[in-house]
Amino acid sequence: MNWLALVVAGFFEIFGVLHLKKVAMGNYFSVIFLVLFFGLSFSLLGYAMEEIPMGTAYAIWTGIGTAGSALLGMFYYGESRDWKRMVCIAFIIAGAIGLKLFE
């Protein structure tokens, strides 16, 4: 259950970043969703850390958030889809998987 909570926390992190971007673009109503999603994300991360080692949980949480936010920017906001960016995202994901495999 802790692993599921960690993955869901990572996705809430992505939704929080999406609303952070909306606030930066002038949609101040999105502050409500930003606080909600980041709050849920941190709460689930805390729950996941009850069983999962802190370093592993945090790395996976930030990896999901970082990779997901970068992909969201590429496909939703039209940011660069250069192959080098995709390789870097793959490294982030590989690093998170590596931490789990060698914990």
C-alpha positions in Angstrom: 0.0 0.0 0.0 2.9 2.4 0.7 4.2 2.0 -2.8 0.8 2.8 -4.3 0.7 5.9 -2.0 4.1 6.9 -3.2 3.2 6.7 -6.9 -0.1 8.6 -6.3 1.9 11.2 -4.4 4.2 11.6 -7.4 1.2 12.2 -9.6 -0.3 14.7 -7.2 3.1 16.5 -7.4 2.7 16.7 -11.2 -0.9 18.2 -10.8 0.5 20.6 -8.3 3.2 21.8 -10.8 0.5 22.1 -13.5 -1.4 24.5 -11.3 1.7 26.3 -10.3 2.2 27.1 -14.0 -1.4 28.2 -14.2 -0.9 30.6 -11.3 2.3 31.9 -13.0 0.2 32.6 -16.1 -2.3 34.7 -14.0 -5.0 32.2 -13.1 -5.1 32.9 -9.4 -8.0 30.6 -8.9 -5.6 27.7 -9.4 -4.0 28.5 -6.0 -6.7 26.4 -4.4 -5.8 23.4 -6.5 -2.1 24.0 -6.1 -2.4 23.9 -2.3 -4.8 20.9 -2.5 -2.5 18.8 -4.8 0.7 19.7 -3.0 -0.9 19.0 0.4 -2.1 15.6 -0.8 1.3 14.8 -2.3 3.2 15.6 0.9 0.7 13.7 3.0 1.0 10.6 0.9 4.7 10.9 0.7 4.8 11.0 4.5 2.6 7.9 4.7 4.8 6.1 2.2 7.9 6.9 4.3 6.6 4.9 7.2 7.7 1.7 5.3 9.9 2.9 2.4 13.4 4.2 3.2 13.5 8.0 3.1 16.1 8.3 0.4 14.3 5.9 -1.9 10.9 7.4 -1.3 12.0 10.9 -1.9 14.0 10.0 -5.0 11.1 8.2 -6.5 8.6 11.0 -5.6 10.8 13.7 -7.1 11.6 11.5 -10.1 7.9 11.0 -10.9 7.3 14.7 -10.3 10.3 15.9 -12.3 9.8 13.5 -15.3 6.1 14.0 -15.3 6.3 17.8 -15.2 8.9 17.9 -17.9 6.7 15.6 -20.1 3.6 17.7 -19.3 5.5 20.8 -20.3 6.6 19.2 -23.6 3.2 17.9 -24.6 0.8 20.4 -23.0 2.7 23.6 -23.2 4.7 23.0 -26.3 8.1 23.1 -24.7 11.1 21.6 -26.6 10.9 17.8 -27.3 14.6 17.5 -28.1 15.9 14.0 -27.9 18.5 15.1 -25.4 15.8 16.1 -23.0 14.1 12.7 -23.4 17.4 11.0 -22.6 17.7 13.1 -19.4 14.2 12.1 -18.4 15.1 8.5 -19.0 18.1 8.9 -16.7 15.9 10.3 -14.0 13.6 7.3 -14.2 16.5 4.9 -14.4 18.0 6.4 -11.3 14.8 6.1 -9.3 14.4 2.4 -10.4 18.0 1.8 -9.5 17.5 3.1 -6.0 14.6 0.7 -5.5 16.6 -2.3 -7.0 19.6 -1.7 -4.8 18.0 -0.6 -1.5 
